[in-house]
């Protein structure tokens, strides 16, 4: 199972690394039947994908003094819904090649974040008008807060999964409307 997930994400990375992505605006987000993580303090966003409901959560990471840890401002973990909602740390391979992030501090309370699975899409961790930290990125050419990433797998094999698209969902900063962008993966 771990090998399958890693190979799925490596397929997505290959697709994003080339110029074979097509972006389209969606009317509604995919996979509304998957669980939304609840009881997750300081949740920034999460990643879900086929074939099950297991979810990778990205949350704020605070130091012992209660301040944001400037060296590692985001903590990442699984909620294994397929295993009664158990929370587990990511493996080394999952952090390194798939769900991990790279963080560059830009200034006080501002960080540039890249997902290992999608290095060309820049994310920014910073405080919003409400005084809380959020992840910001462009979704459908609009400045948005990122809430969810979904990876659609339509078949293939464990060694070569077929990734149809990656979908980003969030909220438009200007009008608060739900936004979604589907990035079609063609290999």
C-alpha positions as CSV (number, residue, x, y, z in Angstrom):
1,X,0.0,0.0,0.0
2,X,2.8,2.4,0.9
3,X,4.6,1.6,-2.4
4,X,1.4,2.3,-4.3
5,X,0.9,5.7,-2.7
6,X,4.5,6.6,-3.3
7,X,4.2,5.6,-7.0
8,X,0.9,7.5,-7.4
9,X,2.5,10.7,-6.1
10,X,5.7,10.2,-8.2
11,X,3.4,10.1,-11.2
12,X,1.8,13.4,-10.2
13,X,5.3,14.9,-9.7
14,X,6.4,13.8,-13.1
15,X,3.2,15.3,-14.6
16,X,3.7,18.6,-12.8
17,X,7.4,18.8,-13.7
18,X,6.7,18.8,-17.4
19,X,4.5,21.1,-19.5
20,X,1.8,18.5,-19.9
21,X,-0.7,20.0,-17.4
22,X,-3.9,21.7,-18.4
23,X,-5.7,23.9,-15.9
24,X,-9.5,24.4,-15.8
25,X,-11.9,26.1,-13.5
26,X,-14.5,23.8,-11.8
27,X,-18.0,24.4,-10.9
28,X,-17.9,22.2,-7.8
29,X,-15.2,20.3,-5.9
30,X,-14.6,16.6,-6.4
31,X,-15.1,13.9,-3.9
32,X,-17.5,15.6,-1.5
33,X,-18.2,12.2,0.1
34,X,-14.7,12.0,1.7
35,X,-14.5,13.0,5.3
36,X,-13.5,16.5,6.2
37,X,-10.9,16.4,9.1
38,X,-12.4,17.6,12.3
39,X,-11.0,17.9,15.7
40,X,-7.7,19.0,14.1
41,X,-6.5,22.1,15.9
42,X,-4.6,24.6,13.7
43,X,-5.4,22.8,10.4
44,X,-4.0,24.7,7.4
45,X,-5.1,22.3,4.6
46,X,-5.2,18.6,3.7
47,X,-4.6,16.2,0.9
48,X,-6.9,13.3,-0.1
49,X,-6.8,10.9,-3.0
50,X,-8.3,7.7,-4.4
51,X,-8.7,4.9,-3.5
52,X,-9.5,5.5,0.2
53,X,-10.3,8.2,2.7
54,X,-7.0,8.4,4.4
55,X,-6.0,12.0,4.7
56,X,-2.7,13.9,5.0
57,X,-3.1,17.0,7.3
58,X,-0.9,20.1,7.4
59,X,-1.1,21.9,10.7
60,X,0.7,24.8,12.4
61,X,3.7,23.7,14.5
62,X,4.3,25.6,17.7
63,X,7.3,25.6,20.0
64,X,7.2,25.1,23.8
65,X,6.6,28.8,24.3
66,X,3.4,28.7,22.2
67,X,5.0,30.7,19.3
68,X,5.1,29.4,15.7
69,X,8.3,27.3,15.3
70,X,10.3,29.4,12.7
71,X,12.5,26.4,11.7
72,X,9.6,24.1,11.1
73,X,6.3,26.0,11.0
74,X,4.2,23.2,9.6
75,X,3.7,19.6,11.0
76,X,2.4,16.9,8.7
77,X,0.6,13.7,9.6
78,X,-1.9,11.1,8.4
79,X,-5.4,10.5,9.6
80,X,-6.0,6.9,8.7
81,X,-9.8,6.9,8.3
82,X,-9.5,3.3,6.9
83,X,-7.9,2.4,10.3
84,X,-10.5,3.9,12.6
85,X,-9.2,7.4,12.3
86,X,-5.8,6.6,13.8
87,X,-3.2,9.4,13.4
88,X,0.3,8.4,12.2
89,X,3.5,10.2,11.2
90,X,4.6,10.1,7.6
91,X,7.4,7.7,6.6
92,X,10.7,9.1,5.4
93,X,9.8,8.2,1.8
94,X,6.4,9.9,2.1
95,X,8.1,13.1,3.4
96,X,10.9,13.1,1.0
97,X,9.1,12.3,-2.3
98,X,5.4,12.8,-1.8
99,X,3.7,14.8,1.0
100,X,6.7,16.6,2.4
101,X,7.3,20.3,2.0
102,X,10.2,22.8,1.6
103,X,10.0,26.0,3.7
104,X,11.8,29.3,3.1
105,X,11.3,32.0,5.6
106,X,10.4,35.3,3.8
107,X,10.1,37.6,6.9
108,X,8.4,37.9,10.2
109,X,5.4,35.5,10.1
110,X,5.7,34.8,6.4
111,X,7.0,31.6,4.7
112,X,7.2,30.3,1.1
113,X,6.1,26.7,1.0
114,X,6.5,24.2,-1.8
115,X,4.9,20.7,-1.8
116,X,7.3,18.0,-2.9
117,X,4.4,16.6,-5.0
118,X,3.8,19.9,-6.8
119,X,7.0,22.0,-6.7
120,X,5.8,24.6,-9.3
121,X,2.8,25.7,-7.3
122,X,4.0,28.2,-4.6
123,X,2.1,28.4,-1.3
124,X,2.5,31.1,1.3
125,X,2.0,30.7,5.0
126,X,1.2,34.1,6.6
127,X,-1.2,35.8,8.9
128,X,-4.5,36.9,7.5
129,X,-6.7,39.9,8.3
130,X,-8.2,37.8,11.1
131,X,-4.8,37.5,12.8
132,X,-4.6,33.7,12.2
133,X,-2.2,31.9,9.9
134,X,-3.4,30.5,6.6
135,X,-2.0,29.0,3.4
136,X,-2.4,31.3,0.4
137,X,-2.0,30.4,-3.3
138,X,-3.5,31.1,-6.7
139,X,-6.5,29.0,-7.6
140,X,-8.1,29.6,-11.0
141,X,-6.0,32.8,-11.3
142,X,-7.5,34.2,-8.0
143,X,-5.7,34.8,-4.7
144,X,-7.2,32.2,-2.3
145,X,-6.7,30.4,0.9
146,X,-6.0,26.8,0.2
147,X,-8.2,24.3,2.0
148,X,-7.8,21.0,0.2
149,X,-5.9,19.1,-2.5
150,X,-7.5,16.0,-4.1
151,X,-5.7,13.5,-6.4
152,X,-8.0,11.5,-8.7
153,X,-6.7,8.1,-9.6
154,X,-8.6,6.3,-12.3
155,X,-6.8,2.9,-12.6
156,X,-3.5,1.7,-13.7
157,X,-1.4,-0.6,-11.6
158,X,0.5,-0.4,-8.4
159,X,3.6,0.4,-10.3
160,X,2.0,2.8,-12.7
161,X,-1.2,4.4,-11.4
162,X,-3.3,6.5,-13.8
163,X,-3.6,10.0,-12.3
164,X,-6.4,11.9,-14.1
165,X,-6.1,15.2,-12.3
166,X,-5.1,17.1,-9.1
167,X,-7.7,19.5,-7.7
168,X,-7.1,22.5,-5.5
169,X,-10.0,24.0,-3.5
170,X,-10.1,27.0,-1.3
171,X,-11.7,30.4,-0.8
172,X,-11.3,33.6,-2.8
173,X,-9.8,36.3,-0.7
174,X,-11.8,39.1,-2.3
175,X,-15.3,37.7,-2.2
176,X,-15.1,34.6,0.1
177,X,-16.5,32.3,-2.6
178,X,-15.4,28.7,-2.9
179,X,-12.9,28.2,-5.7
180,X,-11.6,25.1,-7.4
181,X,-9.0,24.4,-10.0
182,X,-8.5,21.0,-11.7
183,X,-5.1,20.4,-13.1
184,X,-5.4,17.6,-15.7
185,X,-2.5,15.2,-15.7
186,X,-1.5,14.0,-19.1
187,X,1.6,11.8,-19.4
